[in-house]
Amino acid sequence: MHTPSQQPVPPAAQSAVSRRAMHYPDFRILWFTTGLVAGGIWFQQVTLGWLAYDLTRDALHTAGVVGVRTLPLLLSPITGVIADRVDRRKLLLVDQVLVTVLVFAFALVLLNDLQQLWHLYVFALVFGTLWAANNPVRQVLIANTVPREALMNATAMISMSFNLMRALGPAIGGFVIAFFGPGINFLIQGVLFLLALLVLTRMRTPYYTADRAHARESSPLQNLKEGFVRVITEPTTRITTLMTFGLSLTMLAMVFNQLPVYTAEILNNDDGSQLGLLLMAMGLGGFLGTALIAAFTSTRRKGVLASAAFALSAVTVVILSQVATLWLAMLALLLQQMFVQVVMTTNMTIVHSMTPDDLRGRVIGVYQMEIGLMPFWGLVGGALSRAYGVDNAFLIAGITGLAIIAIGSVAFPRYRRLQF
């Protein structure tokens, strides 16, 4: 097994940092297939939300269908255990096969106009279960395709790939819904997933250093416990995880799940095209945020950077709650997601860098439970939207986010002072 050098890159070698990770061919495959998968994901996101709202005209069901897809990510610690016990590359390949088959099957349901509300819930749940393995394993594999000194750049580049598709996918997906229908939308998703599968077969993991036999010496339950213990007892990982949870539950869950409602009720758009534009703005903002991180890898005061970005993200949600025109909403969402991705990319890099490869799958699995918790807070957003209007729901989300970062800065000064 090849063991890469763990020596840091000297300052003189920091030139062209935004492209450093792309020098490694296996990372390029991971990056490219992440873009293909992300394209399918964002096509699906806009379609599922719109299908739910079109069938029910109900904010709670819209949040429910979108949220159910992320609910199985509560099981990501179990996926992490598996990722530390088996070949991570093969695990991703098997999962990608199942995802591809599922999406093509659901496309047939839609093309034959057989869809009912329960179909949406079942598809979202099954897809979410498969995604609960796919996404964490992709994150874990970042550190297995580049050396440690390229890790932050690689993490940012993966996020850039995801967010580039997030910018393009929803806009294209919204117009595909309007002109060709959701069935064709899902058919395109299937093609993207299939292409990702074919390319992924060529990837190897030259920087894989974990000893799978060591994990297998203990029971899966003991492995699971070790992951939680690591997150709880390692101070930097614990604080970073808590701040990420706070960001996801307010700045992402309460806003994202209610965008179809915001589009219909505040922007008065009924055909889904403006929803795609809003999601495109969010994706572009996320892309810009990760591009900034990739370009300024050497920034040391990462705690200050992440804390400031958290607060600014909350401010932009408050602004969003007060606007009712498309271009202002797009601008607010672009800035909001730019700040969100600065926080998320920085935090993921910190967790990666603090975690030994033997525990990486389990720690990332625990860390990504925040995505699985989003449906619960999304339902809170749906209930607030139904009771007080979606604009007031966004206002509450923004104020809550400001409260979280204010309390967190006082309670966890270690996070704000973090230099890495």
C-alpha positions in Angstrom: 0.0 0.0 0.0 1.4 3.4 -0.9 1.6 5.8 2.0 1.8 9.4 0.9 4.0 12.0 2.6 2.2 13.9 5.3 4.7 16.9 5.2 3.0 20.3 4.7 3.6 22.2 1.5 6.1 25.1 2.1 4.8 28.7 1.3 6.7 28.8 -1.9 4.8 25.9 -3.2 1.4 27.6 -2.7 1.2 29.1 -6.2 -1.9 28.2 -8.3 -3.6 26.7 -5.3 -7.0 26.8 -6.9 -5.9 24.0 -9.3 -3.5 22.0 -7.1 -5.9 19.1 -6.4 -6.6 18.7 -10.1 -3.0 17.5 -10.6 -4.1 14.1 -9.3 -5.8 12.0 -11.9 -8.0 10.0 -9.5 -9.2 13.2 -7.9 -10.1 14.5 -11.3 -12.4 11.5 -11.8 -14.0 12.0 -8.4 -14.5 15.7 -9.2 -16.0 15.1 -12.7 -18.4 12.3 -11.5 -19.4 14.5 -8.6 -20.4 17.2 -11.1 -22.5 14.6 -13.1 -24.2 13.3 -10.0 -24.8 16.8 -8.7 -26.5 17.7 -12.0 -28.9 14.9 -11.5 -29.5 15.8 -7.9 -30.4 19.4 -8.7 -32.6 18.4 -11.6 -34.4 16.1 -9.1 -34.6 18.7 -6.3 -36.5 21.2 -8.4 -38.7 18.5 -9.9 -39.7 16.8 -6.6 -40.6 20.0 -4.9 -42.6 21.2 -7.8 -44.4 17.9 -8.3 -45.4 17.9 -4.6 -46.7 21.4 -4.7 -48.4 20.8 -8.1 -50.3 17.8 -6.7 -51.3 19.2 -3.3 -50.9 23.0 -3.3 -49.8 22.5 0.3 -46.6 23.9 1.9 -46.3 21.1 4.4 -46.4 18.3 1.8 -43.9 20.2 -0.3 -41.5 20.3 2.7 -42.4 16.7 3.5 -41.5 15.3 0.1 -38.3 17.3 -0.2 -37.4 16.5 3.4 -38.0 12.8 3.3 -35.2 12.5 0.7 -32.7 13.8 3.3 -34.2 12.0 6.3 -32.1 8.7 5.7 -28.9 10.7 6.1 -29.6 10.3 9.8 -28.2 6.8 9.1 -24.9 8.2 7.7 -23.0 7.1 10.8 -23.9 3.5 9.8 -22.7 4.2 6.3 -19.5 5.5 7.9 -19.0 2.2 9.7 -19.3 0.3 6.4 -16.9 2.7 4.7 -14.3 2.0 7.3 -14.7 -1.8 7.0 -14.9 -2.3 3.2 -13.4 -1.0 0.0 -14.8 2.6 -0.2 -14.5 2.7 -4.0 -16.5 -0.6 -4.5 -19.1 0.6 -2.0 -19.6 3.8 -4.1 -19.8 1.8 -7.3 -22.5 -0.5 -6.0 -24.5 2.4 -4.6 -24.3 4.3 -7.9 -25.7 1.3 -9.8 -28.7 1.2 -7.5 -29.3 4.9 -7.8 -29.2 4.8 -11.6 -31.8 1.9 -11.8 -34.1 3.7 -9.3 -34.1 7.0 -11.2 -34.8 5.3 -14.6 -37.7 3.3 -13.0 -39.3 6.5 -11.5 -38.9 8.2 -14.9 -41.1 5.5 -16.4 -43.8 6.1 -13.8 -43.8 9.8 -14.7 -43.7 9.3 -18.4 -46.8 7.1 -18.1 -48.5 9.7 -15.9 -49.0 7.2 -13.1 -47.6 9.4 -10.2 -49.5 9.9 -7.0 -48.4 11.7 -3.8 -47.4 8.5 -2.1 -45.1 7.6 -5.1 -43.2 10.8 -4.4 -42.7 10.0 -0.7 -41.6 6.4 -1.5 -39.2 7.5 -4.2 -37.8 10.3 -2.0 -37.3 7.8 0.9 -35.5 5.1 -1.2 -33.4 7.6 -3.1 -32.5 9.3 0.2 -31.4 5.9 1.7 -29.1 5.3 -1.3 -27.8 8.9 -1.1 -27.1 8.4 2.6 -24.3 6.1 1.4 -23.3 7.9 -1.8 -22.7 11.4 -0.5 -20.7 10.6 2.7 -18.5 8.0 0.8 -17.7 10.6 -1.8 -16.7 13.0 0.9 -14.5 10.4 2.5 -12.8 9.5 -0.8 -11.6 13.1 -1.2 -8.8 12.3 1.3 -8.0 9.1 -0.4 -7.4 10.7 -3.8 -5.0 13.6 -2.8 -2.2 14.0 -0.3 -2.9 15.9 2.9 -1.4 19.1 1.8 -3.9 19.4 -1.1 -6.9 18.5 1.1 -8.5 21.9 1.6 -8.1 22.7 -2.1 -9.6 19.4 -3.0 -12.6 19.9 -0.6 -13.2 23.3 -2.1 -13.0 21.9 -5.7 -15.5 19.1 -4.9 -17.9 21.8 -3.5 -17.3 23.9 -6.6 -18.2 21.0 -8.8 -21.4 20.4 -6.8 -22.3 24.1 -6.7 -21.6 24.7 -10.4 -24.2 22.0 -11.2 -26.4 23.6 -8.5 -26.3 26.8 -10.5 -27.0 25.2 -13.9 -29.2 22.2 -13.0 -32.2 23.9 -11.3 -32.5 26.5 -14.1 -32.4 23.9 -16.8 -34.6 21.6 -14.7 -37.2 24.2 -14.3 -37.4 24.9 -18.0 -37.5 21.1 -18.7 -40.5 20.8 -16.4 -42.2 23.7 -18.1 -41.6 22.6 -21.7 -41.2 18.8 -21.6 -42.6 17.6 -18.3 -41.1 15.9 -15.2 -40.8 12.5 -16.9 -38.1 13.8 -19.3 -36.5 15.6 -16.4 -36.0 12.3 -14.6 -34.9 10.6 -17.8 -32.1 13.1 -18.1 -31.2 12.5 -14.4 -30.8 8.8 -15.2 -28.5 9.5 -18.1 -26.3 11.7 -15.9 -26.1 9.0 -13.1 -25.2 6.3 -15.7 -22.4 8.4 -17.1 -21.0 9.0 -13.6 -21.1 5.2 -13.0 -19.2 4.5 -16.2 -16.5 7.1 -15.5 -16.2 6.1 -11.8 -15.0 2.6 -12.7 -11.6 4.1 -13.7 -10.9 5.7 -10.3 -8.4 4.3 -7.8 -7.5 5.4 -4.3 -3.7 5.9 -4.0 -3.9 7.8 -0.7 -6.0 5.3 1.1 -4.1 4.6 4.4 -6.8 3.1 6.6 -6.4 -0.5 7.9 -9.8 -2.1 7.3 -8.6 -5.2 9.3 -8.3 -2.9 12.4 -11.9 -1.8 12.1 -13.0 -5.4 11.6 -11.4 -6.5 14.9 -14.3 -4.8 16.7 -18.1 -5.3 16.1 -19.9 -2.8 13.9 -21.7 -1.5 17.0 -18.3 -0.8 18.6 -17.1 0.8 15.4 -20.2 3.1 15.5 -19.5 4.0 19.1 -15.9 4.9 18.2 -17.1 7.4 15.6 -19.4 9.2 18.0 -16.7 9.2 20.8 -14.2 10.8 18.4 -16.6 13.6 17.5 -17.6 14.2 21.1 -14.2 14.1 22.7 -12.0 15.8 20.1 -12.7 19.5 20.9 -12.2 21.1 17.5 -14.2 18.4 15.7 -17.0 18.7 18.3 -17.3 22.5 18.0 -17.1 22.5 14.2 -19.8 19.8 14.0 -22.1 21.8 16.3 -21.7 25.0 14.3 -22.4 23.1 11.1 -25.6 21.7 12.6 -26.8 25.1 13.6 -26.1 26.5 10.1 -27.9 23.6 8.4 -31.0 23.7 10.5 -31.7 27.4 10.0 -29.9 28.8 6.9 -30.6 25.7 4.8 -33.5 23.6 6.0 -36.0 26.4 6.8 -35.2 28.3 3.6 -34.5 25.7 1.0 -37.6 23.5 1.5 -39.9 26.5 1.3 -38.6 28.0 -2.0 -41.4 26.4 -4.1 -43.9 28.1 -1.8 -42.0 31.4 -1.9 -42.0 31.3 -5.7 -45.7 30.7 -6.0 -47.0 32.9 -3.2 -44.5 35.8 -3.0 -43.3 36.0 -6.6 -46.6 34.9 -8.1 -45.0 32.4 -10.5 -47.0 29.2 -11.3 -45.1 27.3 -13.9 -41.8 26.6 -12.0 -39.5 28.6 -14.2 -38.7 31.2 -11.5 -38.0 28.5 -9.0 -35.3 27.2 -11.3 -33.8 30.7 -11.4 -33.8 31.0 -7.6 -32.0 27.7 -7.3 -29.6 28.7 -10.0 -28.8 31.9 -8.0 -28.2 29.7 -4.9 -25.9 27.4 -6.9 -23.9 30.4 -8.4 -23.5 31.8 -4.9 -22.3 28.4 -3.6 -19.9 28.2 -6.5 -18.5 31.7 -5.8 -18.1 30.8 -2.1 -16.1 27.7 -2.8 -14.1 29.4 -5.5 -13.0 32.0 -2.8 -12.0 29.2 -0.5 -10.1 27.4 -3.2 -8.2 30.6 -4.1 -7.4 31.6 -0.5 -6.4 28.2 0.9 -3.6 29.8 3.0 -5.9 31.9 5.1 -5.1 30.9 8.7 -7.9 32.6 10.7 -10.5 30.1 9.7 -12.6 30.5 12.8 -13.1 34.2 12.2 -13.8 33.6 8.5 -16.5 30.9 9.2 -18.1 32.9 12.1 -18.4 36.1 10.0 -19.8 34.1 7.0 -22.4 32.5 9.3 -23.6 35.9 10.5 -23.7 37.4 7.0 -25.7 34.4 5.8 -28.3 35.0 8.5 -28.6 38.7 7.5 -29.2 37.8 3.9 -32.1 35.5 4.9 -33.7 38.4 6.8 -33.3 40.5 3.7 -34.9 37.8 1.6 -38.0 37.8 3.8 -38.5 41.5 2.9 -38.3 41.4 -0.9 -40.9 40.3 -3.4 -39.2 40.8 -6.8 -37.3 38.1 -8.7 -34.0 39.8 -9.1 -33.7 40.9 -5.5 -34.6 37.5 -4.3 -31.9 36.0 -6.6 -29.3 38.4 -5.3 -30.2 37.7 -1.7 -30.0 33.9 -2.3 -26.7 34.2 -4.2 -25.1 36.1 -1.3 -26.7 33.8 1.3 -25.3 30.6 -0.4 -21.9 32.2 -1.0 -21.6 32.8 2.8 -23.0 29.3 3.6 -20.5 27.5 1.4 -17.6 29.4 3.0 -18.7 28.0 6.3 -19.4 24.5 5.1 -16.2 24.1 3.1 -14.1 25.4 5.9 -15.7 23.2 8.4 -15.5 20.1 6.3 -11.8 20.7 5.7 -11.2 21.1 9.5 -13.0 17.8 10.2 -11.0 16.0 7.5 -7.7 17.3 8.7 -8.4 16.4 12.3 -9.4 12.8 11.6 -7.2 9.7 11.0 -8.1 7.7 7.9 -9.1 4.7 10.1 -11.9 6.7 11.5 -12.7 9.0 8.6 -15.8 7.2 7.4 -17.4 7.1 10.8 -16.5 10.7 11.7 -17.8 12.1 8.4 -20.9 9.9 8.9 -21.6 11.6 12.2 -20.8 15.0 10.8 -23.3 14.6 7.9 -26.1 13.7 10.2 -27.0 17.3 10.0 -28.4 16.8 6.6 -30.7 14.1 7.9 -32.0 16.4 10.6 -32.9 19.0 8.0 -36.4 17.5 7.2 -37.5 18.1 10.8 -36.6 21.7 10.8 -37.9 21.9 7.2 -41.3 20.8 8.6 -41.0 23.5 11.2 -40.5 26.0 8.3 -43.5 24.5 6.5 -45.7 24.9 9.6 -44.5 28.5 10.1 -45.1 29.2 6.4 -48.6 27.8 6.6 -49.5 29.7 9.8 -47.8 33.1 9.2 -46.7 33.1 5.6 -43.5 32.1 3.9 -42.0 35.6 4.2 -42.4 35.6 8.0 -41.0 32.0 8.2 -37.8 33.3 6.4 -37.6 36.2 8.9 -37.8 33.8 11.8 -35.1 31.6 10.2 -32.7 34.6 9.8 -33.2 35.9 13.3 -32.7 32.3 14.7 -29.4 32.0 12.7 -28.1 35.3 14.1 -29.0 34.1 17.6 -27.1 30.9 17.1 -23.9 32.5 15.9 -24.1 35.1 18.7 -24.6 32.4 21.4 -22.0 30.2 19.8 -19.4 32.9 19.7 -19.7 33.4 23.4 -20.1 29.7 24.4 -17.4 28.4 22.0 -14.7 31.0 21.8 -12.3 28.2 20.6 -14.2 28.1 17.3 -13.9 31.8 16.7 -10.2 31.8 17.5 -9.4 28.7 15.4 -6.3 29.0 13.2 -5.5 26.2 10.9 
